[in-house]
């Protein structure tokens, strides 16, 4: 059976919520973010994008491009509230929903055709329901796999609906810029263009030797992606998700002791979220962003899966220490702890845990109970205190 996959992407989500809630902002160049010297654009309305302003851009750069822009501080609780309304629409259509963020998801609607009609009709139904319940617009790509659906959803923004049948995949993809390929990245994209491959069609038809020089062992995979080949299923809930805690510092940090304290704090936060969701992790990673916005990630698998703060903290600390040893004197703008390989928490077996693990669980549980009653700042671990 040919799959029917939708990629639904809200249009300038944070900014659109602000314009909807504050009608005086409608039609104006709005960005969501903090206006300080270290501020970054979290979302940009389509009115301000005409000036070249984009998400993840330093706020100072955005102001130079559009001095008249209106900067609105983010309201995450409100965005999460609207996100829940949007995902409720998805769940009414299919249980096969893979959320990528608050405002983006893949849906496998192959089994919903009998109830709701053909995939394009389902896509229109979703768009209409979202607009009716939230006042916001979404763009939807419809295809037979996740890769093509994601590319399609971006082709007619905002408020778009692009359908790419299986027989038209190459006709649609071949003329597109290689920058449309998800996950290619800016730096690698520049290298590919410098090699003379500017469209997905050129990438698809390039010689093996050239692709190997550009992508190494991923050469065959990149040719398949440029051809619109993607066999990945839509994975629900825990199957392809991670959980993280990260922070952008008010000033760049260089002191290893200060960075260690920040990392311990972030590990504690990530573990709290892990326990709140009743999950365990089998992979711990750190995210490191330098002052020039260069970003690094380091990760390590752990067994058995755990939700113990001590274990997760120690792995994250070791990953950071090793990176700092390789990059002496580096000044960090952002630091994060990323937990992957998530699975439902289980009761510890009689023989598969040490006494210390039981102590860790009791300590973590006690901290969680105290914080739930008196607030997150009521009780802190010693290694995160300044």
N, C-alpha and C positions, 0 to 999 in steps of 0.2 A: 504493500500500500504506500502510495506517495504521501509523504508527510505534509501537513499544513502548519507552517510556523509563522507567528507574528512577532515582530519586535516593536514594542510600544515605547515611545520616548516623549516625555512631556516637553513642551516648548518653553525654553528659558525658565525653568520651573520656579526657582526661588523668586526671580524678578517678576514673573507673571503672578505669583501669589500676592506679592506686594502691590502690584498694579490693580489687582482685583479687589483687594481689601481697602485700598486707598484710591478711590476713583480719580482724585486730583493728579495721580501719577500716570494715568493712562495716556499713552502716546508720547511720553517723555523719556529722555535717555536715562534709564535707571540702572544702577549696579547695586548688588548686594555684597556687603563686605564691611571691613573696618577702615576708617579714613586715615589712620595713623601712618607714619612713615614706613612701617613694616606691613601695612595692610595689603591684602591680595583680593582680587575680584573673585568672589564665589559664584556669581551669576551675572549675566549681562542681558538686558532687554534687547529686542531686535532694533529698537530705535537707536541705541548706543553702539550696536555692532556695526552700523554703517560707517562709523568713524574708525573702525579697526580694533575696537575694544573687545577683548575676549576673556573667558573664564581663565583663572590661574595667572592672570597678568598682574604685575605689581600695580598697586593703586596709583602711585605717582605717575607711572607710564600712562595709565588710563586717563588721568586728569590732563596730561599733556596732549593726548589725542582729542579729548573732548572736555574742555574746561567747564562746559555747562552741565556736565553729568550730575545726577542726583545720587548720592551714596546713602543707602539705607542699611542699617545694621541688621544682621541675620536674626531670624526668630525660629530657631530649630523646632521648638515644640509645635508651632503652627504648621511648619512644613511636614512634620511627621503626622499631624492630624489629617492634613489633606492627602498625604500619601496613603494613609489607611483607607480613605474613601476610594482612592483610585484602585488600590489592590482588591478592595471588596468587589469592584466591577469585574476585575479579572477572574476572581474566584467564582463568580456567578456563571462564567462561561466555561471554564475548565479548571480542574485541580492541578493541571500541569503548568504551573507558573514558576518561573525562575527569576526572582528579583535580583537585579544587578545593583540597584541603588534605590533611593526614595522615589525616583521619578522614571525608572527605566526597568523593563522586564521583557523576557521572552515568554511566549505562550505557545504551547502545542495544542492546536484546536482540531487536530485530525479526528478526534472522537466526538466533536461537538457539531459537525456538519449536519447530522441528521436532525438535531434540535433547532439550530439557529441559521441554517443555510450555508452557502458556499463561503470560503474564507474571506473574500472581499466584503461580503455582507456582514460577516462577524466583525470585521475591522471597523466598518462604518457604525455598527451598533455600539462597539466599545467607545469610539470617539464621541458619539452622541450622548452616551450615558455619562461619560466623564464631564462633558461640557454641561450637561443638565445638573449634575450633582455638585460640581466645583466651580463652574464658570470658566474653566481653563481649556486650552486646546492641546491636543496630542497629535504627534505624527506617527504613522504606522507603516511599517514595511511588511509585505506579505510575500512569502517565498516557500520553497520546499526545504530550506535549511536555515540555520541560525545566522551564518555568515552573510548570505545574500539578503536575508530579512533585515539585518542590522544596517548594511550598506543602503538598502532601499529606503529605510525610514528617514535617512538624512537627505534624500535627493530632492524632496519637495517641501522642506520646512519653510515657514511654520504651517501647522494645521494640514499636513500633507497625508496622502494615502497613495502609496506606490506598490503596485502588484507586479511581481516578476515571475511569470510561469517558468517551468523547467525548460521549455523549448526556447526561451528568450534570454536565458542567463548570460550567455556570451555576448549577445547583441547589446545588452544593457551594460555589462561590466567592461567590455573591451575598450570603449572610448574614455572611461573614467580615469582620473589621475590616480597614480599609485598611492597618493596621500589618503585616498578613500579606504585603503585596506586597513581594517582595525588591527591595532597592535604593532604597526610598522615602526612608529616612533619618528621623531623629527630628525635625529642625527642619521639613522639608517636610511630614512627617506631621502635625505640629501645625497648620500652616497649612491643610492640606486639611481637617482636622477642624473647624477654626474656621470654614471656609466652609460647614459643614453636611454634608459628605460623610464619613460614618463607616463605611460598609460598601463592599465592592467593587461590590455591586449599585448603590448610589447613585452611585459614581464612574463606572460603566459607562453609566448613564443620564443623567448630568449634561449641561446645555446646553453647546454648544461654547464660548460666550462665557466661561462660568465656568472651563472647563478651560483655555482659552487664557490667562486671567488667572493661573491657578495654575501652569501648566506651559509657557507660551509655545509654541515650535515643537515641543515634545514632547507636545502635547495629544493628538494622534491616537494616538501610541504608547502613552500612558498609558491611553487608553480601551481599546485592544486588549489591553493587559496585564491590566486589570481584567476583561476578557471571557475571559481565559485563552488568548489567541491568541499563539503563539510558534513561529516557523518555524526557530529556530536549530538547527543539527545538533549532535550530540555530537562534539566535536573532541578528537582524541587527541594525546598527547605535546606537541609544540611548538606546535600550531596556535592555542592560546588561553592560553598560559602566559606568565608573567613570572618574573623572578628578582630578588631584592632582598637588601639588607643594611640593617638598621636598629638603632638603639640608643636606649634610654631612659636619660637621664643621671641620675646620683645627685643632682645639683642643676641647676636651670635655668641654661642658658647664654645669655649676652647678647653677650659679646665676639666680634666678627666674626672675629678671628684664631683664637680657640679653636674657633669653629664651622667655620671653613675647615679646620682640622687634622682635626676629627672627620669632616667630609665626605670629605676625601681618604682617610682610613682606611677609611671605609665603601665608597668607590668601589673601593679596592684589594681589599677583601674580596669585593665583588660580582663584580669582574673575575676573581678567583681561582676563584670558583664557576663563572663562565661558561666559563673555559678548561678547568676540570676536567670539565665536561659536554660539551666540544667544540662550543660554540655561539658565535654572533655575535649582536649586538643591533643593531636599527635604530631604537630609541627609548630615550632616557635621560630619567629623571624623578627628582625629589626629593620626598620626603614630609616635611612639616614639621608638628609638633604643638606648640602653645603651652601655656603653663602652665595655661590654663583648659580644656584638652583640645580646643580648636578645631583642626581639622586641615586643612591645605592641601596640594595637589599641583600641581606644575609639570612639564611634560614637553616634549621637543623631538625631532622625528624627525632622524635622521642618515643620510647616504648617502655611500658605500656602507656596508652593515653592517660592524661591526668587533668585535673583542675586545681592542683596544689600550687599555691602562689610561690612557694619556695623553689620548687622545681622549675617552673616557668621563668621566674626571675633570674635564677642562676644561669640558665641557658642563654637568656637574652643578654645578661651581663657579659658572659664569655664571648658571645658574638660581637658585641660592641668593643670589648677590649682588644680582640684580634684585629678588628677594622682600624681602630685608633693606632695600634702598633704599626700598621701598614701605611697610615696617613698621618704621620706625626705633625702636630701643629694645625691640623684642620679645624676650621671654625664652622660649627653646625648651626643651621637655621631652623631645622626641624628634626625631630626624633620621634620614632613610633615603635610600638610593639605589635606584631601581627601574629595571630593564632589561627592555624589552619588545620586541615584534617579533622574537622569537628565530628563528634558523634555523641549520642545521648549518654549522659552520665549513668554509671551503673554502680551498684553496691560493690564494695571491695570484697574479694574472695578471702576465705579464711587463711590461705597460705600465700597469696600473691601480693602481700603488702607488708612492709616493715612497721615496727611500732612507731617509728618516726613519722611515717606517712599518716598514721592515725592522729598523731599530735598535730601535724600540719592541717588536717581536715578540721579538727576541733578548733584550732586557732582561727582558720579562715571563716568557719561558721560563726564563731563568737564575734569577730570583727564585723561580719555582715549584719548580724542581729543588732549590734550597738549602733552601726551607721544607719540602719533602717529606722531606728527609733529616734536617734538624736542628730542625724545628718552626717554627711560624708567626712566633715572635718572634725567630728567628735573624737575619733580615735585613729591614730596613724602609726604606721610602722616606723621604728627608729631610723632605718636606713634611708627614709625619704625626707626626714626633717633637715632643715637648713642648719 
